[in-house]
């Protein structure tokens, strides 16, 4: 048969980055500052789950996570 190859371009969470390099913003995959994508990379979970959790936490916490988000965006590199 023919030698068909298919590229798998699905976005998958990367392996956790905890091996000494610490937390970093991921501005390439981020929407606003890259905070949620950085958290997703650090924990090894899907970025969509982190974003959904962050929105729910913001609504339940009466907007306090917005200040935490901005603090992380300013402090982390």
FENSULKA-V821704 format. One line per field, one symbol per residue. psi: psi as a letter, one per 20 degrees, with the letter a starting at -180 (. if undefined). A space follows every 10 residues. Layout:
# FENSULKA-V821704
psi: ???
This chain:
# FENSULKA-V821704
psi: armppppojq pqqrqqjili iapqqnihiq gfijghhggg ghikrphhhg gghggghggh jkjhighggh gghhgq.
